[in-house]
Amino acid sequence: MPSRSHADLLSLVSPPPQQSPRLPRILTVPGVLSDFEADPSTANPIAPYSPTQRRIIVTNHLPIRAHRHPSSAQWSFSWDTDALAFHLRSGLPSAASIIHVGTLRADIDPSDHDSVSQLLSEEFNCVPVFLPPDLHQRFYHGFCKRYLWPLLHYLLPLSTASLAGLRFDRRLWLAYLSANKLFADRITEILSSDDDFVWAHDYHLLALPTFLRKRFPRIKLGFFLHSPFPSSEIFRTLPVREELLRALLNADLLGFHTFDYARHFLSCCSRLLGIDYESKRGYIMLDYYGRTVTVKILPVGVHMGQLQATINSTETKSKIQDLMTTFKDKILLLGRDDMDIFKGISLKFLAMEQLLKEHPKLRGQAVLIQIANPARSQGKDIQEMQEEAHSIVKRINEKFGSPGYSPILLLDGGSLQTYEKIAYYAVAECCVVNPVRDGMNLVPYEYTVCRQGSKAFEDMPKKSMIVVSEFIGCSPSLSGAIRVNPWNIDSMAEAMNLAISMPEAEKQLRHEKHYKYVSSHDISYWARSFDQDLQRSCKDHFMKRCWGIGFGLNFRVVALGPNFRKLSVEHIVSAYRRTTSRLILLDYDGTMMPNSSIVKTPSKEVIEILNDLCSDEKNVVFLVSGRGKDSLSKWFEACEKLGISAEHGYFTRWNRDSPWESCQLATEFEWKRIAEPVMKLYTETTDGSYIEQKESALVWHHQDADPDFGSCQAKELLDHLENVLANEPVVVKRGQHIVEVKPQGVSKGIVARNLISIMSSRGKPPDFVLCIGDDRSDEDMFETIMDSPKNPSLPVISEVFACTVGNKPSKAKYYLDDTVEVIKLLEGLVAPSSLPSKRPFLQASFEGSLTWKI
């Protein structure tokens, strides 16, 4: 049943504009490619990279400061040199034209929109997005701050504790989509999809990739999430979880600060969408309907040039001197945080109180300076947090303070200039950063650079100490920091004491380690690395044919390589009719029967289609399955002339009345006594798994187990079985949700090869081969029939159709979407012929003993 969140979403998506000549041709028949379209010579070449290609940087806010003159009421604008979107420009190609798209931090009257847009475009190369005030309120303070921001930081926004049981408000969700659509509209006005690279940022724009991909199937699109990505147990509580995941997968490159954040995203894709990732040459990749989505793990850095320039400024030097005089003989600890419920400010104050309790000698000496930046959101929880922080500060200062000494100084960060904050960094002995959850947090990096000092302060010590929370993105990169659990007040207090009492030589060594990393992994490095990987991720866009499917946020682009296309009934029927000796090989599970079906018995429709195919004397039809021969015999008892190859070819019979024959390899199965106890061990420890006993094989199934744990256990079981069965005549293979042990020399590929050889020896070499399957075991069949021209022992087959079920990487040349399309294809083969039900050639030619060639 489709999600209700899709309702009315089509009204938010404007019709796609006329495609440029370099975009793929729109298919006249949905899902069908004609022969001439599949010719690689007609495919567009890879678009050559040029450093002059534009970079469109999309952020919620433009890196622009707006000021309105009181007297003239005219707007003036300047660069916001503290904005990350401004800093990342330093890492992009110098010859590239950079365009910024985003909102302004000012209320612009609608009558001024055109003039402001023109001014920003001409002077700053910026494109403003104007959101109506009510829409902005519902978009930013509503959906973003009420739902997304808490959820991404591991707080369930729908819980009674946080929002008094407030239900999910779908109107706020629609406002979020409307705002994202307005961003897409502005990008559409300036985008050249063949040449431009688009880089969108953060959780405000999670839906943007879908709106852009719908309009420009080959858009070169990267997305970086600057907040944490929670575990799947948290993210799954969001009613629009799948819509947001699919939206992100419409990007070409996804960036996260840490592996934990990326791992949680990949887990959500696996659990909610059934999409697994693979790691290849250092890159994490997901296959999403033929498109490769790359996941990049890269923590952002600071702008070294700006920090160094600020610390060398005259006003900063003067401020440093003032602070050194004011806090002479004091030990300064510094915190700088937004007034936010996740920053742990109150916990930091409580840790300071505990520090002074346990170490009385620090009273009168240790001072915690807390710079509190203005809150970015609104609400009762923010107000309560601010009141609590001020209350704790007042109590601690009254308890431990004295004339001329206050243990905690709480400063309003909004009233401080940038140079003043830098000065506080420079004089602080220790920096305490203890959010309970945060995305990256660059405060420790900034502190490290400022403590390095400048040429004007050669006498300043090159040392620093950092107490950092385990739950923020910068923590893994700060190997010399003291990591703490911010909820543990005693541990925090002890860490602060350790930081200020550590020997000077060790402080210097830790500082040098941090500075080496921070200076080499600055924001230029971050932006350059992301930009280069975005180019790499998009390099094959013009080698694939693309078309869109799905409605609303379920929209996605199907991308096919030049030699991989959908198998159409019209194409195969013409080849079927003009050939006289046909071999049809069909898998069962996942091909004739959906994997999701609980009842595996074939339907009446499947039986009728198979009987119709078998009734044509020109056809040899075989069901090639991994299932046991007893169940297949029972299920297909009504198919008199159907050939069956069971257990991947270990047992074979040509029709219902002929006996089962084995491939006569190993008749001893002593290896089962070794393998079965191992499988039982993993079955006992993996809830939802079970063992399937076959005459020639053992199969461990884990499709009903937890996806992550089942996959992990399957990998361990594979290694375990390979070790204990190293000297046995068996192979251990991992398939789709299975680990199988079977005799060597048994595979579906050998089945296909032998059937072709036997038909040739009987004077009827096949001139038409159709092979359809869905999993890894079927790839052996595809390889055999596709490579038959290279095998001198096999005849040349004029018409070969290797077809996989599901659009995924395969050795097959064709694909069908699902089992429904397989049935329709087979119906299309038998419908026009209406041949009589007789097959004298097959009975005369293929009855009798069967000799397998291994």
C-alpha positions in Angstrom: 0.0 0.0 0.0 1.5 3.4 -0.9 2.4 5.7 1.8 -0.1 8.4 2.5 2.7 10.9 2.4 2.7 10.6 -1.3 -0.7 12.3 -1.5 -0.8 15.6 -3.4 3.0 15.5 -3.8 2.7 15.6 -7.6 1.3 19.1 -7.3 4.7 20.1 -5.8 6.6 18.8 -8.8 6.5 20.9 -11.9 6.7 19.2 -15.3 10.2 18.5 -16.4 11.6 21.1 -18.9 12.5 20.3 -22.4 15.6 18.1 -22.4 18.8 19.3 -23.9 20.0 17.5 -27.0 22.7 15.6 -25.0 20.2 14.0 -22.7 18.9 10.5 -23.5 16.0 10.0 -25.8 12.7 9.5 -24.1 11.4 6.0 -24.6 8.2 5.8 -26.6 7.3 2.5 -24.9 7.9 2.6 -21.1 10.7 0.3 -20.1 11.5 -0.9 -23.7 14.6 -0.1 -25.7 14.7 -0.6 -29.4 17.6 -2.3 -31.1 19.1 0.8 -32.6 19.0 2.5 -29.2 21.2 -0.2 -27.8 24.0 0.3 -30.3 27.0 1.6 -28.2 28.0 3.8 -31.1 24.9 5.9 -30.7 25.6 6.5 -27.0 26.7 9.9 -25.9 30.3 10.0 -25.0 31.6 10.9 -21.6 31.4 14.6 -21.1 35.0 15.9 -20.9 35.8 17.7 -17.7 36.7 21.3 -18.0 37.9 23.4 -15.1 35.5 26.1 -16.3 32.5 24.0 -15.5 30.4 25.8 -12.9 29.8 24.7 -9.3 26.4 25.5 -7.9 26.6 25.5 -4.1 23.2 25.1 -2.5 22.8 25.9 1.2 19.8 26.9 3.4 21.4 30.4 3.9 23.5 32.3 1.4 27.0 33.2 2.7 25.8 36.8 2.5 25.2 39.5 5.2 22.3 41.8 4.5 22.0 45.3 6.0 19.2 47.9 5.4 20.1 51.6 5.8 17.7 53.2 8.1 17.5 56.5 6.2 17.4 55.4 2.6 15.8 52.0 3.2 18.2 50.6 0.6 19.7 47.1 1.0 23.4 46.5 1.1 25.1 43.2 1.1 28.5 41.7 1.9 30.1 38.3 2.1 29.7 36.4 5.4 33.3 35.4 5.8 32.4 33.1 8.7 30.1 30.9 6.6 31.2 27.4 5.6 29.7 27.9 2.1 32.1 30.9 1.7 35.1 29.0 3.1 34.7 26.0 0.8 35.3 28.2 -2.3 39.0 28.0 -1.5 39.1 24.3 -2.4 37.2 24.4 -5.7 39.0 24.8 -9.0 40.2 28.4 -9.4 38.9 28.6 -13.0 35.5 27.4 -12.0 32.6 29.8 -11.8 30.9 29.4 -8.4 27.2 30.2 -7.9 25.5 30.2 -4.5 21.8 29.4 -4.1 20.0 29.9 -0.8 17.9 32.1 1.4 18.8 35.5 3.0 18.9 36.1 6.7 16.6 39.1 6.2 13.0 39.8 5.4 13.0 41.2 1.9 9.8 42.9 0.7 8.3 41.1 -2.3 8.5 44.4 -4.3 12.3 44.3 -3.8 12.8 40.7 -4.9 13.8 41.4 -8.5 16.2 44.2 -7.7 17.8 42.3 -4.9 18.1 39.2 -7.1 19.8 41.2 -9.8 22.2 42.9 -7.4 23.2 39.6 -5.8 23.6 38.0 -9.2 25.8 40.7 -10.6 28.0 41.5 -7.6 28.2 38.1 -5.7 27.1 35.5 -8.3 24.4 34.5 -5.8 20.8 33.4 -6.5 18.4 34.1 -3.6 15.5 31.9 -2.8 12.6 33.9 -1.3 10.4 31.9 1.0 7.1 33.4 2.1 7.3 34.2 5.9 4.6 31.7 6.8 6.2 29.0 4.7 9.6 29.7 6.2 8.2 29.4 9.7 6.6 26.0 8.9 9.7 24.8 7.0 12.5 25.9 9.2 11.1 26.3 12.7 8.4 23.7 12.0 9.6 20.6 10.2 13.4 21.2 10.3 13.7 22.2 14.0 10.8 20.3 15.4 11.3 17.0 13.7 14.5 16.6 11.7 17.0 18.3 14.0 16.0 16.4 17.2 15.7 13.1 15.3 19.1 13.4 13.7 20.5 14.1 17.2 18.9 10.9 18.6 15.9 12.6 20.3 12.6 11.2 19.3 10.5 14.3 18.5 7.2 12.4 18.8 7.8 11.3 22.4 5.8 12.6 25.3 9.0 13.7 27.1 10.1 16.1 24.4 6.9 17.5 22.8 4.1 16.5 25.1 2.9 13.8 22.7 2.6 16.0 19.7 1.6 14.0 16.6 3.4 14.2 13.3 2.0 17.2 11.5 1.8 16.4 7.8 1.3 20.1 7.0 4.8 20.8 8.2 6.1 18.0 6.0 4.3 19.5 2.9 5.8 22.9 3.8 9.2 21.2 3.9 8.6 19.8 0.4 7.3 23.2 -0.9 10.4 24.9 0.4 12.7 22.3 -1.3 10.7 22.7 -4.5 11.3 26.5 -4.4 15.1 25.8 -4.1 14.8 23.4 -7.1 12.9 26.1 -9.1 15.7 28.6 -8.6 18.4 26.0 -9.5 16.4 25.1 -12.6 16.6 28.7 -13.8 20.4 28.7 -14.0 21.4 25.0 -14.4 23.0 23.5 -17.4 22.7 19.9 -16.5 25.2 18.6 -18.9 28.0 20.8 -17.6 27.3 22.1 -14.1 28.0 20.3 -10.8 25.5 20.9 -8.0 26.5 20.5 -4.3 23.7 20.7 -1.8 24.2 20.8 1.9 22.6 19.6 5.1 19.3 18.4 6.4 17.2 21.4 5.3 17.4 20.1 1.7 17.1 16.4 2.1 14.2 16.3 -0.5 16.0 18.5 -3.0 17.8 15.6 -5.0 14.5 14.1 -6.0 13.1 17.4 -7.4 16.3 18.0 -9.3 16.7 14.4 -10.6 13.1 14.4 -11.8 13.8 17.4 -14.0 17.3 16.6 -15.0 17.9 12.8 -15.1 21.7 13.2 -15.7 22.3 16.1 -13.2 25.7 15.9 -11.5 24.6 16.1 -7.9 26.4 15.8 -4.6 25.0 16.1 -1.1 26.8 16.5 2.2 25.0 16.0 5.5 26.6 18.1 8.2 24.5 16.7 11.1 24.7 13.2 12.6 22.8 10.4 10.9 21.1 8.3 13.7 20.9 4.6 14.0 18.1 2.9 12.0 16.1 2.3 15.2 15.8 6.1 15.6 15.4 7.0 12.0 12.7 4.4 11.4 10.4 6.3 13.7 10.0 9.1 11.2 6.8 8.6 9.2 8.4 9.9 6.0 11.6 7.8 6.4 11.5 6.0 3.1 10.8 9.2 1.2 13.8 10.9 2.6 16.1 7.9 2.0 15.0 7.7 -1.6 15.5 11.4 -2.0 19.1 11.1 -0.8 19.7 8.2 -3.2 18.9 10.5 -6.1 22.2 12.1 -5.5 25.4 10.8 -7.1 27.7 11.4 -4.1 26.7 11.4 -0.5 29.1 12.8 2.1 29.2 12.2 5.9 31.6 13.4 8.6 32.3 10.0 10.2 32.0 6.3 9.4 29.3 5.9 12.2 27.0 8.3 10.4 27.6 6.6 7.0 27.1 3.2 8.6 23.8 4.2 10.1 22.6 5.5 6.7 23.7 2.3 4.9 21.9 0.3 7.6 18.7 2.2 7.0 19.0 1.6 3.2 19.4 -2.1 3.9 16.6 -2.5 6.5 14.0 -0.1 4.9 14.7 -0.4 1.2 16.5 -3.7 0.9 19.6 -2.0 -0.8 23.0 -3.4 0.2 26.3 -1.7 -0.3 29.6 -2.9 -1.6 33.1 -1.6 -1.0 35.3 -1.3 -4.1 38.8 0.1 -4.2 38.2 2.2 -1.1 34.8 3.5 -2.1 31.5 2.6 -0.6 28.8 2.2 -3.3 25.1 1.5 -3.6 23.4 0.3 -6.8 20.1 2.2 -7.1 18.2 1.1 -10.2 21.3 1.0 -12.3 22.8 4.2 -10.9 25.8 4.0 -8.7 25.5 6.2 -5.6 28.9 6.7 -3.8 29.1 7.3 -0.1 32.1 9.4 1.0 33.4 9.8 4.6 35.2 13.0 5.0 35.2 15.3 8.1 35.2 19.0 7.3 38.0 21.3 8.4 38.6 24.9 9.2 39.8 27.8 7.0 43.4 28.1 8.0 44.0 31.4 6.1 41.1 33.2 7.8 42.1 32.0 11.3 45.7 33.0 10.8 44.8 36.3 9.4 42.5 37.1 12.3 44.9 36.1 15.0 47.6 38.3 13.4 45.3 41.3 13.3 46.0 44.3 15.5 42.7 44.2 17.3 43.2 40.5 18.1 46.6 41.1 19.5 45.3 43.9 21.6 42.4 41.8 22.9 44.8 39.0 23.8 46.9 41.4 25.9 43.8 42.6 27.7 42.7 39.1 28.5 46.2 38.1 29.7 46.1 41.0 32.0 42.6 40.4 33.3 43.1 36.7 33.9 46.7 36.9 35.1 47.7 33.9 37.2 44.4 32.2 36.4 43.9 28.8 34.7 41.4 29.4 31.9 39.1 26.7 30.5 37.1 27.6 27.5 33.8 26.5 26.0 32.1 27.9 23.0 28.7 26.5 22.0 25.3 27.4 20.6 22.5 27.7 23.2 21.2 24.3 22.2 19.7 21.4 24.1 22.4 19.1 22.6 25.5 21.1 23.5 25.7 19.9 27.1 26.4 23.4 28.5 24.7 22.6 31.9 26.6 19.3 32.1 29.8 21.3 31.6 28.9 23.6 34.5 28.1 20.7 36.7 31.5 19.2 35.9 33.2 22.5 36.8 31.4 22.4 40.1 32.6 18.9 40.8 36.1 19.9 39.8 36.2 22.6 42.4 34.7 20.3 45.0 37.3 17.6 44.6 40.2 19.9 44.1 40.0 22.8 46.5 43.4 24.2 45.4 41.8 25.2 42.1 39.4 27.5 43.8 40.4 31.0 43.0 42.5 29.9 40.1 40.4 27.9 37.6 38.0 29.9 35.5 35.6 28.4 33.0 34.7 30.9 30.3 31.6 29.8 28.4 30.8 31.7 25.1 27.1 31.0 24.3 26.1 31.7 20.8 22.5 32.5 20.1 20.1 29.6 19.8 19.2 28.7 16.2 15.8 27.4 17.1 12.8 28.4 19.1 10.7 26.8 21.7 10.0 26.2 25.4 12.8 23.6 25.7 15.4 26.3 24.6 14.1 28.8 27.1 14.1 26.2 29.9 17.7 25.2 29.0 18.8 28.9 29.1 17.2 29.4 32.4 18.7 26.3 33.8 22.2 27.3 32.6 22.0 30.7 34.2 20.6 29.2 37.4 23.6 26.8 37.7 26.1 29.5 37.0 24.6 31.7 39.7 24.6 28.9 42.2 28.2 27.8 41.5 29.6 31.4 41.6 27.8 32.1 44.9 29.2 28.9 46.3 32.8 29.0 45.2 33.3 32.7 44.2 35.0 35.4 46.0 35.6 39.2 45.5 37.3 39.5 42.1 36.8 35.8 41.3 34.0 34.0 39.6 34.5 30.3 38.7 32.2 30.5 35.6 31.8 33.4 33.2 28.8 33.0 30.8 29.3 35.3 27.8 26.7 36.1 25.2 28.4 35.0 22.0 26.1 37.1 19.9 27.6 40.3 21.2 31.2 39.2 20.7 33.2 40.0 17.5 35.1 37.2 15.7 38.4 38.6 16.8 37.3 38.5 20.4 36.4 34.8 20.2 39.8 34.1 18.6 41.5 35.9 21.4 39.7 33.8 24.0 40.9 30.7 22.2 44.5 31.9 22.2 44.7 32.4 26.0 42.7 29.4 27.2 44.7 26.6 28.8 42.1 24.0 27.9 39.1 23.7 25.6 36.1 21.7 26.8 33.7 20.6 24.1 31.1 18.2 25.5 27.9 18.1 23.4 25.7 15.0 24.0 25.3 14.8 20.3 26.7 16.9 17.4 27.6 16.6 13.8 31.2 17.8 13.5 31.9 20.8 15.8 34.9 22.7 14.6 35.6 24.4 18.0 38.5 22.1 18.9 40.1 22.7 15.4 39.8 26.4 15.7 41.2 26.3 19.2 44.2 24.3 18.1 45.0 26.7 15.3 44.7 29.7 17.6 47.0 28.1 20.2 49.6 27.7 17.6 49.9 31.4 17.7 51.6 33.7 15.2 55.0 35.1 14.4 54.1 38.1 16.5 53.7 35.9 19.6 56.8 33.7 19.4 57.0 33.6 23.2 53.5 32.1 23.5 53.6 28.4 24.3 52.7 26.0 21.5 50.5 23.8 23.6 46.9 23.0 24.0 44.6 20.5 25.8 41.2 19.4 24.6 38.5 17.6 26.5 36.1 16.3 23.9 32.8 14.4 23.9 32.7 10.9 22.4 29.5 11.8 20.6 30.7 14.4 18.1 32.1 14.1 14.7 35.6 15.6 15.4 36.3 13.2 18.2 37.8 10.3 16.1 40.4 12.7 14.5 41.6 14.2 17.8 43.7 11.3 19.0 45.5 13.4 21.6 42.3 14.7 23.2 40.8 13.4 26.4 37.6 11.8 25.3 34.7 11.8 27.8 31.1 10.7 28.2 29.4 14.1 28.8 26.7 12.4 30.9 29.3 11.3 33.4 29.9 14.4 35.5 32.6 12.8 37.7 34.5 11.6 34.6 34.2 15.1 33.0 35.6 16.7 36.1 38.5 14.3 36.3 39.3 14.9 32.6 39.3 18.7 33.1 41.7 18.3 36.0 44.0 15.9 34.0 44.0 18.4 31.2 45.2 21.4 33.2 47.6 19.4 35.4 49.3 17.4 32.6 53.1 18.0 32.2 54.0 20.8 29.8 56.0 18.5 27.5 53.0 16.2 27.0 50.7 19.1 26.3 53.0 20.3 23.6 53.2 16.8 22.0 49.5 16.5 21.9 49.1 19.9 20.5 51.7 19.2 17.7 49.8 16.0 16.8 46.5 17.9 16.5 47.9 20.8 14.7 49.5 18.6 12.1 46.2 17.0 11.3 44.1 20.2 11.4 46.5 22.1 9.2 46.6 19.4 6.5 42.9 18.6 6.6 41.5 22.1 6.3 38.3 23.1 4.5 40.2 23.5 1.2 41.3 19.9 1.4 37.7 18.8 2.2 36.1 20.8 -0.6 38.7 19.7 -3.2 38.4 16.0 -2.2 34.6 16.1 -2.4 34.7 17.9 -5.7 37.1 15.4 -7.3 35.0 12.5 -6.1 31.9 14.1 -7.5 33.5 14.3 -10.9 34.5 10.7 -10.7 31.0 9.6 -9.6 29.5 11.4 -12.6 32.0 10.4 -15.3 29.8 7.7 -16.9 26.5 9.7 -16.9 26.6 10.0 -20.7 27.3 6.3 -21.3 24.0 5.3 -19.8 20.4 5.6 -20.9 18.1 7.0 -18.3 14.4 7.4 -17.7 12.3 8.2 -14.7 9.8 6.0 -12.9 7.6 6.5 -9.8 5.5 9.3 -8.5 6.2 12.0 -5.9 9.1 11.3 -3.7 9.1 7.7 -5.0 10.6 9.0 -8.2 13.9 7.5 -9.2 15.9 7.2 -12.4 16.6 3.9 -14.0 20.0 3.9 -15.7 21.2 1.3 -18.1 24.5 0.6 -19.7 24.7 0.6 -23.5 24.8 -3.2 -23.5 22.3 -3.9 -20.8 18.6 -3.4 -21.8 15.2 -4.5 -20.9 14.0 -7.6 -22.8 10.8 -6.8 -24.7 8.3 -9.3 -26.0 8.4 -7.7 -29.5 12.1 -8.2 -29.8 12.3 -11.8 -28.7 9.1 -13.1 -30.5 10.6 -12.3 -33.9 13.7 -14.4 -33.1 11.6 -17.1 -31.5 9.4 -17.5 -34.7 12.3 -17.7 -37.2 14.2 -20.4 -35.2 13.7 -24.2 -35.3 15.6 -25.6 -32.4 15.1 -23.8 -29.1 16.5 -24.2 -25.6 14.7 -22.5 -22.8 16.3 -22.5 -19.3 14.3 -21.1 -16.4 15.1 -20.6 -12.8 12.3 -21.0 -10.3 12.6 -19.0 -7.1 12.8 -15.3 -7.9 12.1 -16.0 -11.5 8.8 -17.9 -11.8 7.9 -17.5 -8.2 8.5 -14.2 -6.1 11.0 -14.6 -3.3 8.6 -12.8 -1.0 5.9 -15.4 -1.5 5.3 -17.7 1.4 3.5 -20.3 -0.7 6.1 -21.7 -3.2 3.7 -23.9 -5.1 3.5 -22.8 -8.8 0.2 -21.2 -9.8 -2.1 -22.7 -12.4 -1.0 -19.9 -14.8 2.7 -21.0 -14.5 1.8 -24.6 -15.2 -0.3 -23.7 -18.2 2.5 -21.5 -19.7 5.1 -24.2 -19.2 2.9 -26.8 -20.8 2.3 -24.5 -23.8 6.0 -24.0 -24.2 6.7 -27.8 -23.9 4.0 -28.6 -26.5 6.0 -27.0 -29.3 8.2 -29.7 -30.8 10.9 -27.1 -31.5 11.3 -26.4 -27.8 13.4 -28.0 -25.1 12.3 -26.5 -21.8 14.2 -27.0 -18.6 13.6 -25.8 -15.1 17.0 -25.3 -13.5 16.7 -24.8 -9.8 18.6 -25.2 -6.6 15.6 -26.8 -4.9 15.4 -30.6 -4.2 14.1 -33.0 -6.7 11.2 -34.3 -4.5 9.5 -30.9 -4.2 10.0 -30.0 -7.8 8.6 -33.4 -8.9 5.6 -32.8 -6.8 5.0 -29.3 -7.9 5.4 -29.9 -11.6 3.7 -33.2 -11.9 1.2 -31.7 -14.3 4.0 -30.8 -16.7 4.5 -34.0 -18.6 7.2 -32.9 -21.0 9.1 -30.4 -18.8 12.7 -31.1 -18.1 13.9 -30.5 -14.6 17.5 -30.0 -13.3 17.4 -30.0 -9.5 19.9 -29.1 -6.9 21.8 -26.9 -9.4 22.2 -29.8 -11.8 23.1 -32.7 -9.5 19.9 -34.4 -10.5 18.3 -34.2 -13.9 15.4 -35.7 -15.8 14.1 -35.0 -19.3 10.4 -35.4 -18.7 8.0 -36.6 -16.0 8.2 -40.3 -17.0 12.0 -40.5 -17.3 14.1 -41.4 -14.2 16.2 -39.0 -12.2 19.9 -39.3 -13.0 22.7 -37.8 -11.0 25.9 -36.4 -12.4 27.8 -39.4 -10.9 30.4 -37.3 -9.2 30.9 -38.0 -5.5 28.5 -40.6 -4.1 29.9 -40.2 -0.6 28.7 -37.4 1.5 30.9 -37.7 4.6 31.6 -34.0 4.4 28.0 -33.4 5.6 29.0 -34.8 9.0 31.6 -32.0 9.2 29.5 -29.2 7.8 26.1 -29.8 9.5 27.3 -29.3 13.1 28.9 -26.0 12.1 25.7 -24.8 10.4 23.7 -25.9 13.5 26.0 -23.7 15.7 25.2 -20.7 13.6 21.5 -21.5 13.4 21.3 -21.6 17.2 23.0 -18.2 17.5 21.1 -16.5 14.6 17.4 -16.1 15.2 15.4 -16.5 12.0 17.9 -18.8 10.3 17.5 -22.5 9.3 19.2 -25.3 7.5 17.8 -26.9 4.3 18.8 -30.5 3.8 19.3 -31.6 0.2 20.5 -35.0 -1.1 23.6 -33.4 -2.5 24.0 -30.2 -0.6 23.4 -28.3 2.7 22.0 -24.8 2.6 22.0 -22.3 5.5 19.2 -19.6 5.0 19.1 -16.3 6.8 16.5 -14.2 4.9 14.3 -14.0 8.0 17.1 -13.0 10.3 18.2 -9.4 11.2 19.7 -8.1 7.9 22.9 -6.8 9.4 23.5 -9.7 11.8 22.4 -12.3 9.3 24.8 -10.9 6.7 27.6 -10.8 9.3 27.0 -14.4 10.4 26.8 -15.6 6.8 30.3 -14.2 6.2 31.6 -15.8 9.3 30.0 -19.1 8.4 31.5 -19.0 4.9 35.0 -18.6 6.3 34.4 -21.3 9.0 33.1 -23.8 6.4 35.9 -23.1 4.0 38.5 -23.8 6.7 36.9 -27.1 8.0 36.1 -28.4 4.5 39.4 -27.4 2.8 40.3 -31.0 2.0 36.8 -32.2 1.0 35.6 -32.4 -2.7 33.0 -29.6 -2.1 32.6 -25.9 -2.8 31.2 -23.4 -0.3 29.3 -20.5 -1.9 27.4 -17.5 -0.6 24.2 -16.6 -2.4 21.2 -14.3 -1.8 20.5 -14.8 1.9 22.1 -18.3 1.8 25.4 -20.1 2.4 25.5 -23.4 0.4 27.9 -26.4 0.5 27.7 -28.7 -2.6 29.9 -31.1 -4.5 32.6 -29.8 -6.8 31.7 -29.7 -10.5 28.0 -29.0 -9.9 26.6 -25.7 -11.3 23.9 -24.3 -13.5 26.5 -23.4 -16.0 27.5 -27.0 -16.5 23.8 -27.9 -16.9 23.5 -25.3 -19.7 26.7 -26.5 -21.4 25.7 -30.2 -21.3 22.2 -29.5 -22.6 23.6 -27.6 -25.6 26.2 -30.4 -26.3 23.5 -33.2 -26.1 21.2 -31.3 -28.4 24.0 -30.9 -30.9 25.0 -34.6 -30.7 21.4 -35.5 -31.5 21.5 -33.5 -34.7 19.5 -30.5 -33.4 22.0 -27.8 -32.3 20.1 -25.0 -30.7 19.8 -21.8 -32.7 17.8 -20.0 -30.0 18.6 -20.0 -26.3 16.6 -18.2 -23.7 17.9 -18.2 -20.1 16.2 -16.4 -17.3 17.4 -16.3 -13.6 17.7 -14.0 -10.7 20.6 -14.8 -8.4 24.3 -15.6 -8.4 23.9 -19.2 -9.3 22.2 -18.2 -12.5 25.2 -16.1 -13.5 27.0 -19.4 -14.4 24.3 -20.1 -17.0 24.5 -16.6 -18.4 28.3 -16.9 -18.7 28.1 -20.3 -20.5 25.6 -19.2 -23.1 27.1 -15.8 -23.7 30.6 -17.3 -24.2 29.4 -20.1 -26.4 31.0 -18.6 -29.5 34.4 -18.7 -27.7 34.0 -22.5 -26.8 34.9 -24.7 -29.8 33.1 -27.6 -28.3 29.8 -25.8 -28.5 27.9 -24.8 -31.6 27.4 -21.2 -32.7 24.0 -20.0 -31.5 22.4 -17.3 -33.6 20.0 -16.0 -31.0 21.0 -15.8 -27.4 18.9 -14.2 -24.7 20.5 -14.2 -21.2 18.1 -12.3 -18.9 18.4 -11.5 -15.2 15.4 -10.6 -13.0 15.8 -7.2 -11.5 17.9 -4.3 -12.7 21.3 -5.1 -11.2 24.9 -5.8 -12.3 24.9 -9.1 -14.2 26.6 -11.0 -17.0 23.3 -11.1 -18.7 22.6 -8.7 -21.6 18.9 -8.3 -20.8 16.8 -7.8 -17.7 13.2 -7.9 -16.6 11.9 -6.1 -13.5 10.2 -8.9 -11.7 8.4 -12.3 -11.9 5.3 -10.7 -13.3 7.2 -9.5 -16.4 8.8 -13.0 -16.7 5.3 -14.5 -16.9 4.2 -11.9 -19.4 7.2 -12.6 -21.6 6.6 -16.3 -21.6 3.0 -15.7 -22.4 4.0 -13.6 -25.3 6.1 -16.5 -26.7 3.3 -19.0 -26.7 0.3 -16.7 -27.4 0.8 -16.2 -31.2 1.7 -19.8 -32.1 -1.1 -22.0 -30.7 0.8 -25.1 -31.7 -0.6 -28.6 -31.2 0.5 -30.4 -28.1 3.0 -32.9 -29.6 6.7 -33.3 -29.4 7.8 -36.6 -31.1 11.3 -35.4 -31.7 12.1 -34.9 -28.1 10.9 -38.3 -27.0 12.8 -40.0 -29.8 15.9 -38.0 -29.3 16.3 -37.6 -25.6 14.9 -40.6 -23.8 17.5 -43.0 -22.5 20.7 -42.7 -20.5 22.3 -39.3 -19.9 26.1 -38.8 -19.8 27.4 -35.6 -18.2 30.6 -33.9 -19.3 32.4 -32.3 -16.4 
